[in-house]
């Protein structure tokens, strides 16, 4: 794979040229051979098992930036080169062969994504069973891999409970799982999810903890958000894949258990899943629940109610967070983030509780018990929200 020298390496190269005054000779780097990349994680709690198949980037193919990432079309919208028309099969411990069906635009998916429906096949994944993957591409490449699913039955439900980040500590524990190489804890957070590997059967997260996966060390828990916390037992393949490091200059370091290609064929069993309805103490007059006071509700109405918190304060203004409810026709509850500077507020209404998916931006001014403003691109219509309660 051809790597482009960027950042500090480019600056260092420039400094060497300036200081030495030397003329660098030309070096022709041969084009790398394209490899097949396969990514799949078997999950007994999911009906659809997915196998993603793509090419490594070598410069042969022009990649078109399609803008926002779409999870239904993960390869193309992440600037990848999908492999279409492959024969993808997974064989279970009893010799039953399950064949993947490629997603298409007509089915609401993207090329290079192969889907195996367990319900359609009338089977279930067997905890402790060994599964074999085989991918045969239209150009003749064959990629194979094996995984043993951790021997534990998947979680049967999800629970939701209030979590006041100012006082509460998240404590999660689980029973040891045979055949598990390690355990993972995934905490969804609007800016950056936290994904950690553990070798013990317990973990604690104080409510005000910072997210070590976030380069700005922002909070892990955001008032107003519904945040899912998932614990899973994983096999050796998945553990090795994520704990190893792909050096951007040499491409070495990645632990690969596939034959004929690179990537991952692993397995994970969800042991527990819970949703935290995150709240916080209210200390600021702006905090509270606001309801829409301008009518009628139209197709451009983004929120009919929101609950606002001051997430953190700083010299340059305050960071805000909270939850909003969409029109009755949508009946959604999602999170938002924002800022306050003096009386001016800016709220970014999100989808999927993620800052990667902003659906609307509201700009307003606080006036007594109301916030008056409008949506960006909303044809100048004035929107008024009035605070309810004391």
C-alpha positions in Angstrom: 0.0 0.0 0.0 1.4 3.4 -0.9 1.7 5.8 2.0 1.7 9.5 1.6 4.2 11.4 3.8 2.2 13.9 5.8 2.3 16.0 8.9 5.4 16.0 11.0 7.2 13.8 8.5 6.6 16.3 5.7 7.8 19.2 7.9 10.9 17.3 8.8 11.7 16.6 5.2 11.3 20.3 4.3 13.6 21.3 7.2 16.3 18.9 5.9 16.1 20.3 2.4 16.3 23.9 3.6 19.2 23.3 6.0 21.3 21.2 3.7 20.6 23.1 0.5 21.0 19.7 -1.2 19.0 18.7 -4.3 17.2 15.5 -3.6 17.3 12.8 -6.3 14.2 11.3 -7.7 13.0 8.0 -6.2 10.3 6.0 -8.0 8.2 3.9 -5.6 6.7 0.9 -7.4 3.0 0.6 -7.3 1.9 -1.9 -4.6 -0.1 -5.0 -5.5 -3.7 -4.7 -4.5 -4.8 -7.0 -1.7 -8.3 -8.1 -0.6 -9.4 -6.8 2.8 -12.2 -8.7 4.6 -13.8 -7.6 7.8 -16.5 -9.6 9.7 -17.4 -10.2 13.3 -19.9 -12.9 14.1 -22.4 -11.9 16.7 -24.9 -14.5 18.0 -27.3 -11.7 19.2 -27.7 -10.3 15.6 -29.8 -11.8 12.9 -27.8 -10.4 10.1 -24.1 -11.4 9.9 -22.1 -9.0 7.7 -18.9 -9.6 5.7 -17.3 -6.5 4.1 -15.0 -7.1 1.2 -12.8 -4.4 -0.4 -9.5 -3.7 -2.1 -6.5 -2.0 -0.5 -5.8 1.5 -1.9 -2.8 1.4 -4.4 -3.6 4.4 -6.6 -5.0 2.4 -9.4 -8.6 3.4 -8.5 -9.8 7.0 -8.2 -11.7 7.2 -4.9 -14.5 9.7 -4.9 -15.2 11.4 -1.6 -19.0 10.9 -1.1 -19.3 13.2 1.9 -20.9 12.0 5.1 -20.3 8.5 6.2 -23.3 6.2 5.7 -23.3 3.0 7.8 -25.6 1.3 5.2 -22.9 1.8 2.6 -19.8 1.6 4.8 -17.1 1.0 2.2 -17.9 3.5 -0.6 -18.7 6.3 1.8 -15.5 5.7 3.8 -13.4 6.2 0.6 -12.9 2.5 0.1 -13.0 0.3 -3.1 -15.7 -2.3 -2.6 -15.4 -5.8 -4.2 -18.7 -6.7 -5.9 -19.8 -10.1 -7.1 -17.8 -12.2 -4.7 -18.9 -15.6 -3.5 -19.0 -15.3 0.3 -19.7 -18.3 2.5 -19.5 -19.2 6.2 -19.6 -22.9 7.3 -20.8 -23.7 10.8 -19.5 -26.6 13.0 -22.1 -29.0 11.6 -21.0 -28.4 8.0 -24.0 -26.1 7.1 -22.8 -23.6 4.6 -24.4 -20.1 4.8 -24.0 -17.9 1.7 -23.8 -14.1 1.8 -26.1 -12.0 -0.4 -24.6 -8.7 -1.5 -26.4 -5.5 -0.6 -27.5 -3.2 -3.4 -28.9 0.3 -3.7 -32.4 -1.3 -4.3 -32.1 -3.0 -0.9 -30.9 0.1 0.9 -27.3 -1.0 1.1 -23.9 -0.6 -0.6 -21.7 -2.8 -2.7 -19.1 -4.9 -1.1 -21.3 -5.7 1.9 -22.5 -9.3 2.0 -25.3 -10.2 4.4 -26.2 -13.6 5.9 -29.7 -13.8 7.4 -29.8 -16.4 10.2 -33.6 -16.3 10.3 -33.9 -16.9 6.5 -31.4 -19.8 6.8 -33.3 -21.2 9.9 -30.1 -21.5 12.0 -28.5 -19.8 15.0 -24.9 -19.3 15.8 -23.5 -21.9 18.3 -21.6 -20.6 21.3 -18.2 -22.4 21.4 -18.5 -23.4 17.8 -15.8 -23.0 15.1 -16.8 -21.2 11.9 -15.0 -21.0 8.6 -15.1 -18.1 6.2 -14.3 -18.3 2.5 -14.4 -15.4 0.1 -13.8 -16.0 -3.6 -13.6 -12.8 -5.7 -14.6 -12.5 -9.4 -10.8 -12.1 -10.2 -9.9 -15.3 -8.6 -8.6 -14.3 -5.1 -9.5 -16.6 -2.3 -9.5 -15.4 1.4 -10.2 -17.8 4.2 -10.3 -17.6 8.0 -11.6 -19.3 11.1 -13.0 -18.2 14.4 -14.3 -19.8 17.6 -17.3 -18.0 19.1 -16.8 -17.5 22.9 -18.8 -20.1 24.8 -21.4 -17.9 26.4 -25.1 -17.3 25.6 -25.7 -13.7 24.4 -27.6 -11.2 26.5 -31.3 -11.4 26.2 -32.3 -7.7 26.9 -31.4 -4.1 27.4 -32.2 -2.0 30.4 -32.5 1.8 30.7 -32.0 3.7 33.9 -31.2 7.3 35.1 -27.6 8.2 35.6 -26.7 11.5 37.3 -23.2 12.1 36.3 -22.6 14.5 39.2 -23.2 11.7 41.8 -23.3 8.3 40.2 -20.7 5.8 39.2 -21.3 3.2 36.5 -20.4 -0.2 37.9 -20.5 -3.2 35.5 -19.6 -6.8 36.3 -20.1 -10.1 34.5 -19.3 -13.8 34.8 -16.1 -15.4 33.2 -16.6 -16.6 29.7 -14.9 -19.8 28.4 -13.0 -19.4 25.2 -12.9 -15.6 25.5 -9.5 -14.0 24.8 -10.6 -10.8 26.4 -13.6 -8.6 27.2 -14.5 -5.3 25.6 -16.5 -2.4 27.0 -18.1 0.1 24.5 -19.5 3.3 25.8 -21.3 5.4 23.2 -20.5 9.2 23.6 -21.5 12.0 21.2 -18.0 13.1 20.2 -16.0 9.8 20.4 -17.0 6.4 21.7 -14.9 4.7 24.3 -13.7 1.2 23.3 -11.6 -0.6 25.9 -10.2 -4.2 26.3 -10.2 -5.8 29.7 -8.9 -9.0 31.2 -11.0 -8.7 34.3 -14.8 -9.2 34.9 -15.6 -5.7 36.3 -15.2 -2.1 35.4 -16.1 1.3 37.1 -16.7 4.6 35.4 -17.2 7.7 37.6 -19.8 10.1 36.2 -17.4 12.9 35.6 -14.7 10.8 34.0 -13.0 12.2 30.9 -13.0 10.2 27.7 -9.4 9.0 27.1 -10.2 8.1 23.5 -11.1 11.8 22.8 -8.1 13.8 21.8 -9.5 16.8 23.6 -10.3 14.8 26.7 -13.9 15.9 26.8 -16.5 14.3 29.1 -17.5 10.7 28.5 -21.1 11.2 29.8 -23.3 14.1 28.5 -26.4 15.3 30.3 -29.5 14.8 28.2 -28.1 11.9 26.1 -29.1 8.3 26.0 -25.8 6.5 26.1 -25.5 2.7 25.5 -22.9 0.7 27.4 -22.1 -2.7 26.0 -19.9 -5.5 27.4 -18.8 -8.3 25.1 -16.5 -11.4 25.2 -14.3 -11.5 22.1 -12.1 -14.2 20.4 -8.4 -14.0 19.8 -8.8 -12.8 16.2 -10.7 -9.7 17.2 -8.5 -9.0 20.2 -5.3 -9.3 18.1 -6.7 -7.1 15.3 -7.6 -4.2 17.5 -4.6 -4.3 19.9 -2.1 -4.4 17.0 -0.9 -1.2 15.2 -0.7 -0.6 11.5 2.4 1.6 11.0 1.5 4.3 8.5 5.0 4.3 7.0 5.8 0.6 6.7 2.3 -1.1 6.9 3.8 -3.5 9.4 2.5 -4.4 12.8 -1.0 -5.6 12.1 -1.7 -9.1 13.4 -3.6 -10.9 10.7 -5.2 -14.3 11.0 -6.6 -14.5 7.4 -5.1 -16.5 4.6 -5.0 -14.9 1.1 -5.9 -11.4 2.3 -5.8 -9.1 5.3 -8.4 -8.0 7.8 -10.5 -9.7 10.4 -12.8 -12.6 10.8 -13.6 -12.8 14.5 -16.5 -13.2 16.9 -18.0 -11.5 19.9 -20.8 -12.3 22.3 -22.7 -9.5 24.0 -22.8 -10.2 27.7 -24.7 -7.1 28.8 -26.2 -4.0 27.4 -27.7 -1.0 29.2 -28.8 2.5 28.2 -27.9 5.3 30.5 -30.4 8.2 30.6 -27.8 10.8 31.6 -28.8 13.7 33.8 -27.0 16.3 36.0 -27.8 18.7 38.8 -29.1 22.0 37.6 -27.2 25.1 38.8 -27.7 27.7 36.1 -30.9 29.7 35.3 -30.8 28.6 31.7 -31.1 25.0 32.6 -34.4 23.3 32.3 -37.1 22.1 29.9 -38.4 24.4 27.1 -41.5 23.9 25.0 -42.3 25.2 21.5 -44.6 28.2 21.7 -44.8 29.0 18.0 -47.4 27.3 15.9 -48.4 25.6 13.6 -46.0 22.7 13.6 -44.8 22.3 10.0 -42.5 20.1 8.1 -39.6 22.4 8.9 -40.2 22.1 12.7 -37.2 20.2 14.2 -38.1 20.2 17.9 -41.2 20.7 20.0 -39.4 20.4 23.3 -35.9 20.3 24.7 -34.2 19.9 28.0 -31.0 22.0 28.3 -27.9 21.6 30.6 -24.7 23.5 31.0 -22.3 20.7 30.2 -19.2 22.7 31.2 -18.0 26.3 31.6 -15.0 28.1 30.3 -13.5 31.5 29.8 -14.7 31.7 26.2 -18.3 30.6 27.0 -20.3 27.6 28.1 -20.7 24.2 26.5 -24.3 23.0 26.4 -25.9 19.6 26.0 -29.3 18.1 26.3 -32.1 16.2 24.7 -34.8 17.3 22.2 -38.1 15.8 21.1 -39.1 16.0 17.4 -42.6 16.6 16.1 -45.4 14.1 17.0 -45.1 12.5 13.5 -41.5 11.6 14.2 -41.8 11.1 18.0 -38.0 10.9 18.3 -35.8 11.8 21.2 -32.3 12.7 20.3 -29.4 14.7 21.9 -27.9 18.1 21.1 -24.8 19.9 21.9 -24.2 23.7 21.8 -22.6 26.8 23.1 -23.6 29.9 25.1 -21.8 33.2 24.8 -23.6 35.9 26.9 -27.3 35.7 25.9 -26.6 34.0 22.5 -27.0 30.3 22.2 -26.2 27.9 19.3 -27.7 24.4 19.4 -26.7 21.5 17.1 -29.5 19.0 16.9 -28.1 15.5 16.3 -29.2 12.2 14.9 -28.1 8.9 16.4 -26.9 10.9 19.4 -23.6 11.6 17.5 -21.9 14.9 16.5 -21.1 13.2 13.3 -24.8 13.6 12.3 -26.0 17.2 12.7 -29.6 17.5 11.4 -30.2 21.1 12.2 -28.6 24.2 13.8 -30.6 26.5 16.0 -29.4 30.0 16.8 -31.2 32.0 19.4 -31.1 34.6 22.2 -32.1 34.1 25.8 -34.8 36.5 26.9 -36.1 36.0 30.4 -37.8 32.6 30.4 -37.6 32.2 26.6 -35.2 31.4 23.9 -36.0 33.1 20.6 -34.3 32.4 17.3 -34.4 30.3 14.2 -33.0 27.4 12.3 -30.1 27.8 9.9 -31.6 27.7 6.4 -35.1 27.9 7.9 -36.3 30.8 5.6 -36.0 33.3 8.4 -38.9 32.0 10.4 -38.8 32.9 14.1 -39.1 30.1 16.6 -39.9 30.6 20.3 -39.2 28.2 23.1 -40.6 28.9 26.6 -39.2 27.5 29.8 -41.6 25.4 31.8 -41.6 25.2 35.6 -39.6 27.3 38.0 
